[in-house]
Amino acid sequence: MNSSKVSNELNKALNEVEKWAGQSNSTYAPYALTYINAIPLAIAEYGEHGLQSQLNFVLANLSGWRGEKAKESKAIIKEYIKDIK
């Protein structure tokens, strides 16, 4: 995922999500990927609020992801959601 509205830190977190989802057996992993892939369109149509919505959907589909990378990536995503006004 790479968009001009997405920070390097958030981009790295979303790349970690993509790695996890690509190898996970979680029922929700494909949905997380779908929402990540829709981020550029959401930004184009709705700006930062579109990004915020997609990030909320991504986060909602990461419930089965555990471990240190999961914790770090989820924290970055949550912080970014919070910072969008």
C-alpha positions as CSV (number, residue, x, y, z in Angstrom):
1,M,0.0,0.0,0.0
2,N,1.5,3.3,-1.0
3,S,-0.4,6.6,-1.3
4,S,0.7,10.1,-0.9
5,K,-1.7,10.6,2.0
6,V,-0.3,7.6,3.9
7,S,2.7,8.2,6.2
8,N,5.8,5.9,6.0
9,E,5.0,4.6,9.5
10,L,1.4,3.7,8.5
11,N,2.5,2.3,5.2
12,K,4.9,-0.1,7.1
13,A,2.2,-1.2,9.4
14,L,-0.1,-1.9,6.5
15,N,2.6,-3.8,4.8
16,E,2.9,-6.0,7.9
17,V,-0.8,-6.6,7.8
18,E,-0.5,-7.6,4.1
19,K,2.2,-10.1,5.0
20,W,0.2,-11.6,7.9
21,A,-3.0,-11.7,5.8
22,G,-1.2,-13.4,2.9
23,Q,-0.1,-16.3,5.1
24,S,-2.9,-16.4,7.7
25,N,-5.7,-19.0,7.9
26,S,-7.8,-16.4,9.7
27,T,-11.3,-16.0,8.3
28,Y,-10.9,-12.3,8.5
29,A,-7.5,-11.9,6.7
30,P,-8.9,-11.6,3.2
31,Y,-11.2,-8.9,4.4
32,A,-8.3,-6.9,5.9
33,L,-6.6,-7.1,2.5
34,T,-9.7,-6.0,0.7
35,Y,-10.0,-2.9,2.8
36,I,-6.3,-2.1,2.4
37,N,-6.6,-2.4,-1.4
38,A,-9.5,0.0,-1.3
39,I,-7.6,2.7,0.5
40,P,-6.4,4.6,-2.6
41,L,-10.0,4.8,-3.9
42,A,-11.4,5.9,-0.5
43,I,-8.8,8.6,-0.3
44,A,-9.5,9.8,-3.9
45,E,-13.3,9.9,-3.2
46,Y,-13.4,11.0,0.5
47,G,-10.0,12.3,1.4
48,E,-8.7,11.6,4.9
49,H,-12.1,10.5,6.2
50,G,-12.2,7.8,3.6
51,L,-8.8,6.7,4.8
52,Q,-10.1,6.7,8.4
53,S,-13.0,4.5,7.5
54,Q,-10.9,2.0,5.7
55,L,-8.4,1.8,8.6
56,N,-11.3,1.2,10.9
57,F,-12.4,-1.7,8.7
58,V,-8.9,-3.1,8.5
59,L,-8.5,-2.9,12.2
60,A,-11.8,-4.7,12.8
61,N,-10.5,-7.6,10.7
62,L,-7.2,-8.1,12.6
63,S,-8.7,-9.8,15.7
64,G,-6.9,-13.1,15.0
65,W,-3.5,-11.5,14.6
66,R,-1.2,-11.8,17.6
67,G,2.4,-11.1,18.5
68,E,4.8,-8.2,18.7
69,K,4.4,-7.1,15.0
70,A,0.6,-7.3,15.4
71,K,0.7,-5.2,18.5
72,E,3.0,-2.5,17.0
73,S,1.0,-2.4,13.7
74,K,-2.3,-2.2,15.4
75,A,-1.1,0.6,17.6
76,I,0.1,2.6,14.6
77,I,-3.2,2.1,12.8
78,K,-5.2,3.2,15.9
79,E,-3.0,6.3,16.4
80,Y,-3.5,7.3,12.8
81,I,-7.3,6.8,13.1
82,K,-7.3,9.0,16.2
83,D,-5.3,11.7,14.6
84,I,-7.6,12.1,11.6
85,K,-10.1,14.9,12.4
